[in-house]
Amino acid sequence: MSAIELAWSAITALAAVPALVLLVQVLASIGARAALGGSRDDPAPRPRIAVLMPAHNEQAGIAATLASITPQLRPGDRLLVVADNCSDDTAAIARAAGAEVSERHDTQRRGKGYALDHGVRHLQADAPEIVVMLDADCIAHPGCIDALVRACSTTGRPAQSLYLMEAPPGAGLKLRAAQFAWRVKNQVRALGLWQLGGPCQLMGTGMAFLWTAIREAPLASGHLVEDMQLGVDLALAGTPPRFEPRALVTSRFPDTEAGAAAQRKRWEHGHLTTLLGVGPRLLLAGLLRGRFGVAALALDLMVPPLALLLLAHLGLAAVNLVALPIAGWMLPLALSLGALLALVAAVLLAWRFHGRDLLSAAELGSAPVYVLRKLPIYSAFLFRRQSQWVRAKRENE
């Protein structure tokens, strides 16, 4: 075997790692599905908490969000809404619902990270033991707050809820395919890691933190996916997040196509930026320090969005197939086809055990069409990468 063939084989083998990680996570998740049963409030005493909610022009939905939270609070708990650069009635609606409100106005420092930092500073005068962060467009299902708080208090680590995005009733194939991909990322993969005893990524909402940890966290940034970065920072500090599958938080995809497209672009560009900029460094740190949790989190972080992963492996297999009669390299082709097979198996198993309510078998077979539609997002990452946080527009905005 020539040096060039050996080097290309090594590159192909490294490219196969994310597909293999995904397959392991899916297999592990199958045995953990029983943990998804609904949670209910435990009447036993628990630490005093503050629910911190950043909100930017959320007048249309914040009342429903607050109504899902207030029945779960106990005497002494706080509910703080940070009305961040709002030009609507978000603050007034939150006050009318009984929430404490702090209004923030800073058009230069925009993004959820700045709002969260403002909220933490506001809480300092009467600090809680645990801070629960929840977005203003989400619903906290019964028992969610209690399950998160107890998981965080018991382990001393950040706790992440099961956070699912839902398509509206009667949604077309495109949105249901997006919902399935979201479920694979936030439910299947996280549940697999939980079953294996590993940490999870932070998902941006439905998160609980010890006050002693969050008060010093570097929240104030306009990072596209501030949750991913915060999870990395906490893992490096020795407290990797823990998944709590019994705490359920849901939200709806934006009603408009423009809003959904903007949201997908922000999430995926932020994910790829973090994957490339942080993933390898985090993996190396975990391996050198002998810390399984950090290394496992790095491997999970380095699994790209499902559509991009499929595109990459299809492209790599095609290149190796075309090169076979020219260079006669069998090993790279075998490695790339094996990785593609592992990826297809992972998707089929995820659908079989977690996604049949969303997509029929025929609709799953049309996945390549959905994947191709996302090419503009990935080409924009190369040539017009989004670097600033932009909130997805809702209907009537």
N, C-alpha and C positions, 0 to 999 in steps of 0.2 A: 504494500500500500504506500503510495507516494505521500510526501509531506502535505501537499495541497489537499489531497483527498482526506487525509487524517484531520486536517484543520477544519475542512468543511463538514466532516462528520461530527466533529466536536461542536461546531456551531449549531448544526441540526439537532443534536442531542440536547443542547441547552434550550433551544427553542421548544423542545417537547416538554420541558418541566412544568410550565403552567397548565397544560392539558392533563398531565398526570396528577398534579395537585388537585385540579378540579374533580377528576374522577374519584380520587380518594375521599374528598369532601362529600361528594354525592353518595358514595357507598356508605360512609359513616352516618350520613343523615337519615338513611332508611331505617336504621335501628333506633333512631332517637325521636321518631315522629310522635310517640306517645307523650312526650314532654310538652306538646303544643296544646294540651288541655287548658281551658280558661282558668284564670286566676281569680281569687276573691280576697277581699280584705281580711286580714288576720286581726282579731280584736285585741291581741296582745300589744303592750306598749311598744312604740318604735321611736327612733330619734326624731327630733324636731327638724322640719324641712322647710325649704323655700322652693317653690316652683318658679323658675325664671323663664319668661317668654319674650323673645325679641319679636317685634311686629312692625312691618313697614306697609302702610296702606292696606290693612287687612279688615276693613269694616264689614266686608261681605260675609266673612266666615268666623270672625273671632268670638262672637257670642256663643256659637255652637261649641267651639273649642273650650271656652271657659266653663260652659255648662257640663262638659264631660269631666272636668277636673274638680270643681268645687265639692261635689259629693264625696270625693275621695280624700279631702283634707280633714285634719283633726285640729282641735283647739291648740293654738300656738303656732300652727303652720302659717306660712306667708305665700301669697300669690302675687308676683311682681311682673307687670307688663312694661317692657321698654318700648315706648312708641317712638320708633327710630325714623327721623326725617319724614314724618307723616304729613300728608296734605289732605287727609280725609278725617272721618270721625272715629278712627280707631281708639284714640285715648278716651273719648267720651263714652263709647260703648263699653270699654273695659271697666271704667269707673262705675258705670251703671250696673255692671254685673258683679260688683263687689271687689274687684281687683285693686291692688295698689298700683299706681301708674307713675312712671318716671319718663318725661319727654326729653328726647335727645335731638339736637339740631346741629349737624355738622356735615355740610355738603361735600367737604373735601375727603373726609375719612368715612367712606361708605362700605357697607358690607355687614353681614351678621356678626362677624367676629368682634367688630367695634361695639355693636349693641350689647353683646354678651359681656364684654369687658366693663362697659358702663353699668350693667346690671349688677355684676359682682361687686364693683366699687360701692354701689348704692346699698347693697346688703351688709356691708362691713360694720355699720354702726350697731346692728342687732343681728349678728351672724348666726345662721342656722348650723346644724351639724352636717346636713347633707343638702346639696343643691340638685334639683331635678330640672333639666332643660327640655323645653318642649316648644316646637314651632307653633305659630298662631293659626296655621291652616291644617292642623292635625286633630284627630280625635283620640283621647286616651281611654281605652276600653276599661270596663269595670275591673278593679283589682290591679290595674297597671302600676299606679303610683306606689302602692304598698309592696308589690313584688320587686320593683326596682330598688326601693329604699332598703328593704331587708337584704337583698342580694349585695348591695354596696356596703351596708353596715357589717354584714357577716364576714365578707371577704376582705374588706379594706381596699377594694379595687373599684374602678369605675364600672358601672353596670349599664349595658346597652339593651334596650327593648327590641322585640321583633317589630321592625318598622316596614310596613307594606304600603305600596302605592296601588290604588285601585282605579280601574277604568270605569267610566260611568255606564249605567245599564244600556244595553244595545250598542256598545262600542264596536267599531269595525276591527278587522283583523290586525291592523297596524298597532292600535293601542293595546289590544289583548296580547300581541306578541311582545310589546314593551313591558306589559305587566308580568308576563312569564319570565322575561329576562331579569326583571327587578326581583322577582321571587327567588330565582336561582341565586342571585347575588346576596340578598339580604336574609333569606330564610334558609335555603338549602345549604349554602356554603357555611354560613354562621352556625347552623345547627350541627353540621359535620364537625367543625372545629370544636364546638362545645362538647360533643360526644367523645372526641379524642382528648379532651382536657386542655385544649389550647385557647388562646385569647381570640378576640374578634376585632374588626375595625369598628370605629365609631361611625354612626350613620347619620349624624346631624340633628336628630331629634329623639326624644324618649331616652335620655341619658341621665344617669345619676352619679354624682361625685361627692366624695368627702370634702367638706369645706377646707380642711387643711391642705388638700391637693389642688383644688380649683382656684383658690385665692391667689396662688403664685403662678398659675398656668399662663402661657403667652397667648392670650385670646385676641388681643387687639391687632387684627390684620384684615386685609381684604382678600385673603386667599380664596380661590375659587371653591375649594372643598376643605374649609377650615376644620371640619370634623375629622377627616383623614389625618391631617397634619397634627391635630391635637392628640389623636390616638397614638401616633408615632412618638410624639414628645413624652407622653405619659408612660409608654412602654420603655423607652430609653431611661426614664427616671425610676423604673422598677415596679410600676403598677400598670401592667397591660390591661385593657378593658376585658370584661367578662360578659358573655352573652346571657341574657335572661329570657328564654323563650316563652315564659308564662306571662310576660308583660307585653301586651299588644297595643301598638300605635298605628293608626292608618291615616292616609291622606288620599286625595284625588289628584290624578293627572290634571294639568291645566285644561280648561274647556276649549281653548282656541288652539288651532294648529301652530300658529306663530309662537304662542306661549309654550307649548309642548316642545317645539323645536329648539327654542332658546334654552329651556331647562335641560334638554338632552345634551346640547352643546356645552353648557357650563359644567355639568356633571362629568362628561366624558373627557373634555379637555383638562379639567382639574385632576381627574383620576390619572390620566396619562402623564401629566406633568409630575405628579407625586410619585407614580410608578418609576419613572425614569430618574427623577432627581433624588429620591429617598430610598426606594426599594433595595437596590444593591448595597447601599451603605448600611441600611438597617440589617440586612441579612449577614453581612460581614461582621457587624458588631455583635450580633447574636451568636454567631459561630465562634468568634474569638473569645467571647466571655463565657461560653458554655451555657447560654440562656436559651432553653428550648422555646419559651414563650415568645421572645423577641424574634427568633429565627422563623417560627411558625407564622407570626404576624407578617413578617417580610415576604414570605412565600405567598401568603394570601393576597397581600397588597400587589404583588407582581403578576397576578392573574388579570389580564386586561378585560375590558368589556366583552361579553359573549360574542357579539357580532364581529368585533375586530379579531378575536381569537380564531374564529372560524375562517375569516378572510385570510388571516396570516397562514394558517395551516393548509388551506386550499392552495394558496399561492406557492408555498414552499414545496408542497407535493408536486405541483405542476412543473416547477423549475427543475426539480430532481428527476422527474419523469422525462422531460425534454432532454436533459443532460445525459441520461443513461446511454443512448446510442452513440453519443459524441465522446464522452469521457469513460464510459463503462464503469461508473461508480455505483455499485449495488448497495453499499452500506448506508449512504445518505438517503437513498430512496426508501430503503426498508425502515429507517428511523422516522422519516417524515410520514410514511404511510401508517406506521404504528401509532404515532402521535395523533394523526387524524382519526384513526379508529378509536383511540381512547377518548378523544373529544366527542365523537358521535355517540359513543356508548354513554358518556356522562350526560349528554343532552337527553338521550332517549330515556335513561333511568330517572333523571330529574322530572321529565314529563310524565313518565309512568306513575311515579309515586307522589308527585307534588303539583302537576300541571294539567291533568286531564279535564279539570273543570273549566279551564281557560281556552284550550285549543283542542280541536279534533286531530286525529292522526293525519288526515289530509291537509289540514291547516299547518300542522308541524312540518309536513313535507314541503310546504312552500316557504320555509324559513330562508332559503337562499335569496329569494326576492326581497324579503325584509332586510337581509344583510346588505344587499347591494344598494338599497335606498339610503344606507348610512354612510356610504362612501364620501359624500360631501363633508360630513362632520370630520372624518379622518383626514381628508385632503386639506381642510381648513386648519387642522392642527399643525400641519407641516408648513403652511404658507401664510395663514392668517389666524394664528393662535389667540384664543381669548385669554386675557390675563387679568381682567377686572370682573368683580362680582356684579352681576346684573340679575335682578329679580324677574322671574318669569311673569308675564302679564296674564291676568285673569280675564274672564269674560266681562264685557262692558267697560273695560279700561281703555 
